[in-house]
Amino acid sequence: MNLPDTSLLSISANKICTLTINRPAKKNALTTALLKNFLSLLNAISEDKNISVLVIVGSGDVFSSGVDLKEFIDSGDEAAEMRSKRTDILRQVLEKVRYFPVPTVAVINGHALGAGAAIALSTDLALMSDEATIGFPEVALGIVPKLMVPILVDKVGSRLAVELLLTCERLPAFDAKSIGLINKVFPADTLRYEAQSLALLLSSLERDIAIDTKLTIKDASF
């Protein structure tokens, strides 16, 4: 019997859809299957006129440690091709989040690294626990962070993007806020309450006005 895939949970209520990355035992590492499910859900939610806000959070005490490095550990051509396919799916997920029609909120409840950080920073608004860190370890792992570059340059400019990507430094929450990576920092025990309050506020806005405002800001940014 095939068990249902619970690595990504979707709950909708009060015009708010919450997507939870749900692999806490694996630090919410992103597998190919999870990313495919993520993309499928994003496509479906974006067409749902009853949804006015998308919230993304991690299960447990980690947002996401990035792609699952143990998924393809072989060095052969087949593994390289599968890693390439996973990267392409991740690219589509990031683009979908970045250009999602309704407001999006990342709730960085714990460490957000690599692709996990990329997903969080692709949202419109990012709230972070004061106990969390955010970082970009790709270069230290021998990976060129091509998908991360445009996101970081957009958030903090090229000079800081170079520093963050080449030093692979993990930033505490208040440091991330001070350079404009994220919006607000809250104590870990109140983060979800604050995120829910923000989501409810956003959901109370006229949906079409919120969508048009997002489009206007995106047009001015790129």
C-alpha positions in Angstrom: 0.0 0.0 0.0 1.3 3.4 -1.0 1.2 5.9 1.9 0.2 9.5 1.2 3.0 12.0 0.8 3.1 14.2 3.9 6.4 16.0 3.1 4.5 19.1 2.2 1.2 20.0 3.9 -1.4 22.5 2.6 -4.1 24.0 4.8 -6.5 26.7 3.7 -8.7 28.8 6.0 -9.9 32.4 6.1 -8.6 33.1 2.6 -5.1 32.1 3.8 -3.2 29.0 2.4 -0.4 27.7 4.6 2.2 25.4 3.0 4.3 23.6 5.6 7.6 21.9 4.6 7.2 18.7 6.6 10.4 16.7 6.9 11.5 17.7 10.4 13.5 14.5 10.9 15.6 15.5 7.8 15.7 19.2 8.7 13.1 19.8 6.1 15.5 19.0 3.3 14.1 19.4 -0.2 13.8 16.3 -2.3 12.8 16.2 -6.0 9.4 14.7 -5.1 8.8 17.4 -2.5 9.7 20.2 -5.0 7.5 18.7 -7.7 4.6 18.6 -5.1 5.5 22.2 -4.1 5.3 23.4 -7.7 2.0 21.5 -8.3 0.4 23.0 -5.2 1.7 26.5 -6.1 0.1 26.2 -9.5 -3.2 25.1 -8.1 -3.3 27.7 -5.3 -2.5 30.5 -7.7 -5.7 29.7 -9.6 -7.8 29.6 -6.5 -9.8 32.9 -6.3 -10.7 32.1 -2.7 -7.0 32.5 -1.6 -5.7 35.9 -0.8 -2.5 35.1 1.1 0.1 32.4 0.8 2.2 31.5 3.9 5.2 29.2 3.8 6.7 27.7 7.0 8.8 24.8 8.1 7.8 22.0 10.4 9.5 21.7 13.8 12.4 24.0 14.6 13.9 24.4 11.1 12.6 26.2 8.1 14.6 24.2 5.6 18.2 23.1 5.4 18.1 23.3 1.6 18.2 20.5 -1.0 18.6 17.0 0.3 22.3 16.4 -0.5 21.9 12.6 0.2 19.2 12.2 -2.4 21.8 11.7 -5.2 25.2 10.8 -3.7 26.7 9.0 -6.7 29.0 10.9 -9.0 28.0 9.3 -12.3 26.2 10.8 -15.3 22.8 9.5 -14.2 23.1 11.2 -10.8 24.3 14.4 -12.4 21.3 14.4 -14.7 18.9 13.8 -11.8 20.5 16.7 -9.9 20.1 18.9 -12.9 16.4 18.0 -13.1 15.9 18.8 -9.4 17.6 22.2 -10.0 15.3 23.0 -12.8 12.2 22.1 -10.7 13.7 24.3 -7.9 14.1 27.2 -10.4 10.4 26.8 -11.3 9.4 26.8 -7.6 11.4 30.0 -6.9 10.0 31.8 -10.0 6.4 30.8 -9.0 6.9 32.0 -5.5 8.6 35.2 -6.6 5.8 36.1 -9.1 2.9 34.6 -7.1 -0.2 36.6 -7.7 -1.3 37.2 -4.1 0.9 38.4 -1.2 3.3 35.7 0.1 4.8 35.5 3.6 7.7 33.3 4.7 7.7 32.3 8.4 11.4 31.5 9.1 10.8 29.5 12.2 14.3 28.0 12.2 17.5 27.8 10.2 17.0 28.6 6.4 19.9 27.5 4.3 20.7 27.3 0.6 17.6 26.5 -1.4 15.5 26.8 1.8 16.8 30.4 2.2 16.0 31.0 -1.5 12.4 30.0 -1.1 12.0 32.2 2.0 13.6 35.2 0.3 11.5 34.8 -2.8 8.4 35.7 -0.9 7.1 39.3 -0.5 7.5 39.4 3.3 9.7 37.4 5.5 9.4 37.1 9.3 12.1 35.4 11.3 12.5 33.9 14.7 15.2 35.5 16.9 16.7 32.0 17.3 17.0 31.3 13.5 19.8 31.9 11.1 19.9 32.2 7.3 22.8 31.3 5.1 24.1 30.3 1.7 26.6 27.4 2.0 26.6 26.4 -1.7 30.1 27.7 -2.6 31.7 25.8 0.4 30.0 22.7 -0.9 31.4 23.1 -4.4 28.1 24.4 -5.9 27.7 27.6 -8.0 24.6 29.3 -6.5 23.1 30.4 -9.8 19.6 30.4 -8.5 20.4 32.4 -5.4 22.3 35.2 -7.2 19.3 37.2 -8.6 17.4 36.8 -5.4 20.2 38.2 -3.2 21.1 41.0 -5.7 17.5 42.1 -5.6 17.4 42.1 -1.8 20.8 43.5 -0.9 22.6 44.6 -4.0 25.6 43.0 -5.7 28.3 44.0 -3.2 26.6 42.3 -0.2 25.5 39.4 -2.4 29.1 38.7 -3.2 30.0 38.8 0.5 27.2 36.5 1.6 27.8 33.9 -1.2 31.6 33.7 -1.0 31.9 33.8 2.8 29.0 31.3 3.3 28.3 33.1 6.6 25.2 32.3 8.5 23.4 35.4 9.6 21.5 35.7 12.8 18.0 37.1 12.5 18.8 40.7 13.5 21.8 40.9 11.2 19.6 39.6 8.3 17.0 42.3 9.1 19.7 45.1 9.3 20.8 44.5 5.7 17.2 44.1 4.4 17.1 40.4 3.8 14.0 40.0 5.9 11.3 42.3 7.3 10.8 41.6 11.0 12.2 39.5 13.8 10.1 38.1 16.6 10.7 35.9 19.7 10.4 32.2 18.7 7.4 31.7 20.9 5.4 34.5 19.3 6.5 34.2 15.7 3.6 32.1 14.5 1.1 34.4 16.2 2.7 37.4 14.6 2.7 35.7 11.2 -1.0 34.8 11.6 -1.8 38.4 12.5 0.0 39.7 9.4 -1.7 37.1 7.2 -5.1 38.0 8.5 -4.4 41.7 7.8 -3.3 40.9 4.3 -6.3 38.7 3.7 -8.6 41.6 4.7 -7.4 43.7 1.7 -9.3 43.8 -1.5 -7.7 40.9 -3.4 -7.5 42.6 -6.8 -5.9 45.8 -5.3 -3.3 43.7 -3.5 -2.5 41.8 -6.7 -2.2 45.0 -8.8 0.0 46.6 -6.1 2.3 43.6 -6.2 2.6 43.8 -10.0 3.3 47.6 -9.8 6.1 47.0 -7.3 7.6 44.1 -9.4 7.5 46.2 -12.5 9.4 49.0 -10.7 12.0 46.6 -9.3 13.3 44.8 -12.4 
